Amino acid sequence: MIETLIGSRSFRGALSAPGDKSISHRALIFAALSEGTCRLDNLAPGDDVKRTARCLEAMGVRLVRDGSAAMVRGVGLRGLASPAAVLDCGNSGTTMRLLAGVIAGAGLEAVLDGDESLRGRPMKRILDPLGAMGAAASSANGRAPLRFAGRSEPLGGGTSHDLEMASAQVKSAILLAGLFAKAPTRVREPHPSRDHTERMLSAFGAKLRATGDGWIELEPRGEPLRAPPTLSIPGDPSSAAFLLGAAILADEGEVEVTGVDANPTRIGWLHVLERMGAEIELLPSGEAAGDPVATFRARGGARLVATHVGPEEIPALIDELPLLAAIATQARGRTVLRGAAELRVKESDRLARMAEGLNRLGARVEELPDGLVIDGPTPLRAADVEAAGDHRIAMSLAVAALRAEGETRIHGAEWADVSFPGFFPLLTRLAEAK
Ligand code: S3P
């Protein structure tokens, strides 16, 4: 599908963001592994989270959905059944990697597969640690489909995993498998990634602790996980960021997004935008799902300046780096984004796709093996650009397109539905609002 976006000087609105995708996947999985029934409110609306829900149903979990809410009847750590058919994770890396941990831990016989993009993404990073834990997991080339042979003996546990890359998905797969093991599991990352799994598993009664030097230890225990009766999912900061970014780039921009997750491991992009001179603020408004929640406000018209982003900052803005690249095209000076080689193995090669798309729109972007160099400000002009099967590329280029003179055509715009259904009509509405 092609969406046409007309450049606009104005971008205004007050709204709430759709439910957080990372927390929604985890809420569904942890509620399924708990005993008792849990009502989840404000689940993320995109296709990715629906995949997790369907895969859990295929493993015997009863789930009644009602709009953005779902009642999940947990089956406990021993109640999952091997699925009769291949589990189709669609485009969702989080579904595949987190469920791989569950399936490995529960000793189920299962095959996890996905679409062409997901079949191209690296899975050795979970197959190796799960194998070291004793799981019988295999794949032809370190990519999906992933095959798990069932096993009746629980995993031994007692393993330590010092990860090469900061990845919440890998960390979560290991911890989820560790829930079923006989002895403690330890994991450490080079830089801390989003910590929803740690926070939520602890809230569900798992015994997790930091043991110093960045190590997290999960002690399995005989008692079941317990879900709260209701869990309300905060708004997704990664979705909100696109709306705030569009406001920052508009001469007459003013956007307020309420109820957004403000977990520090998710909002590194806000600090980068502040450093660039953007007018953006966070007003704390409470808590949801164990995370701080805030109203985010952004205004346009400020003079932006270039900045440097290094490897230690990347995990807390991993999904917003394409958006930051789009914003940097309007900042004075040379912006350098480094330590982001992981972006090459997301839903698309996000470094290559953003360099290509932004350059088509008239920006000056150069690719590095692990990042981007952006010289600005450059006036942007309309062009035909490609979402390349990637929701975040579709939305980041859309934000740049609003700043461009003329009518930009975004090919493959429907990919936005993976995390933010309704994004394009919303963007057009806010760009036309007076
Ligand atoms: C996610 C972790 C990140 C992120 C993805 C969601 C999660 O992936 O990019 O959108 O929910 O755990 P990696 O773990 O591969 O960095």
Residues whose N, C-alpha, C, O or C-beta is under 5 A from the ligand:
A	BS01	S3P	S22 T94 A166 S167 A168 Q169 V170 I318 D319
